[in-house]
Structures are given as C-alpha cells and as structure tokens.
Amino acid sequence: MGRYVARRLLQMIPVFFGTTLLIFLMVYSLPGDPVAGLFGDKGASPATIEAIKHKLGLDQPLWKQYWDYMSGIILHFDFGTQIRNDRPVTEVLGDAFPVTLQLATLAFAFELIFGIGLGIIAGLRAGRLADNSILIFTLLIISIPVFVLGYIIKMVFAFNLGWIQPNVSNDQLWSEMIAPAVVLGGLSLAYVARLTRTTMAENLRADYMRTAIAKGLPRRRVIGVHLMRNSMIPVVTFLGTDIGALMGGAIVTERIFNVKGVGGLIAESITRREGTTLVGLVTILVIVYLVTSLLIDLLYAVLDPRIRYA
C-alpha cells in the first residue's frame, strides 16, 4: 500500500505540471489586452500600460511568466495578483472557494443520497414499474439542459410559489443553497441512479449471489454486504471524479442564482481576460481532481478486500 501511494504521488507531479502548463498556454493565448481593458473606452497612455505590465510581469516571455507562476505556487503558495483589483489571487480564492465548496457539498450529498437510493430501488426491482418509472425520470433529467432546469426551478419555486429566494444573498445561508444545489447535482444524480441500477441488476445475476442465497444467508446480509459492496465500485469512481466537476462546472448554476463562488469568478475572469486569476482557480481544481482520484483508488480496497495494491 505504501509503495502504491508513493508511486501515485510521483505520477501526480508530471500530471500537475502538464495540465497547468496547458491551462497557462490556453489562457494566455486568448485575444485582447487585459491591462488596456482596465481603462475601457477612455484608454491610457502606452507608458502607463507598459508600467502596469512590468509590475505584473506580463512583459516577460511566456516561459518566464510560467516559471515565475509555478515558483510562486511551490515556494510561497502565491498565485499572483489580480489585474483589475490589484489583490492577491489567494485572497480572491479565499472569498470564492468556500462558497462553491458549500454549494458542491450540498449538491454532492443530494446526488449521493437520492442517486444511490433511486438506483438501489430500480436495481432490486429491475423490469418492474418502479424501475421503469425511475429510468424515465432520470432520462428526463439528463435531457434537460442545466440552464433550463435552473430557470424552471427558479420560476416555479421562487416566483410562483415563493418557497425560495430567487437569488442567494451575500450571507450564503445553507437554506438558500438548496435550490442551486439541486440544479447543480441533478444531472449527476441521474447518472448515479442509472449506474447504480445497472451494476446492481447485473450483480444480482452473478454466481456469487446465487451461492450466497443458496447458503441461506439473510437477505439483508446478501444485499448489504455481497451485492452493495461489489456494485458500488463503479459508482464510487464516478462520484470521485464528479467532486471536481461539481466545483468547476458551477458556472451556469452560480450565474442563475447569483452565487458569488468559483463558477462566477471563472466566468468573470474569462470575460475580463484575468489570466492570473483564471489559472489560479483552475490549478486548484486540478489539485482537487488529483487528490480525489487517489482517495477513490484507495477506497477500492475497502469496498472489495480482494483488491491488492502492489
């Protein structure tokens, strides 16, 4: 186990540098001048623009900018300075990241509880009315775009029924996050339910299940221990990769409900060509992906004791 973890950590190093390099190159290849955009239509003198670029290091070659950026992260945990507000990117991340983490936590809990629950019901009743109803419901969720689902929930439950606030306040209360969390986790819930249903229905026909039933084991033990643990491996894999997707894919949801988190900050950074802020945000998401993928791989041995790590 220890050698496996060490090997995986070493593998993360080139993956981390490779992904951040690609992100850095793509962001800084966007058209436009972010410094000139600070002054709008009024414009500024070339000397002023060059002075700001020199202060931020934007007048350096691209390879030098990337080297300085990675050196700042590794040595000082410094993600640079935001161009528009002249604030450290770490402070900007510190304001936005907890909000998105709160939203992603609720969305993840929603898809975990209801997705697996619906999948279990459908899997144990494969081919019956409950199974067909859940399959139709999840297919309907998958076919509705996120922005359409968000506006439907906002229109019905906020404007028509008045059960929720149309926009999340600056306090970011947990109760206000429920509606955007449902929208954010809705698509993943449908995938989790269908994946759980498929794996459970397949494992119900496996030889080890027939053997466990033939031995006279209680139904609760057969389902809870033998069936569930083997069926959860692909579901856990999807859930692990979905954590980073929930945090990075909240752009549309946060825009609809006016959530001031990472998604809105990414959209704003792209619009204003805030390369430093955008690269810093995506770098954090890359780290989240790498850590969660490692934890999910280690969790396989807990679900299936037959799995051994060399």
Secondary structure by P-SEA (a helix, b strand, c coil): caaaaaaaaaaaaaaaaaaaaaaaaaaaaccccccccccccccccaaaaaaaaaaacccccaaaaaaaaaaaaaacccccccccccccaaaaaaacaaaaaaaaaaaaaaaaaaaaaaaaaaaaacccaaaaaaaaaaaaaaaccaaaaaaaaaaaccccccccccccccccccccaaaaaaaaaaaaaaaaaaaaaaaaaaaaacaaaaaaaaacccaaaaaacccccccaaaaaaaaaaaaaaaaaaaaaaaaaaccccaaaaaaaaaaacaaaaaaaaaaaaaaaaaaaaaaaaaaccccccccccc
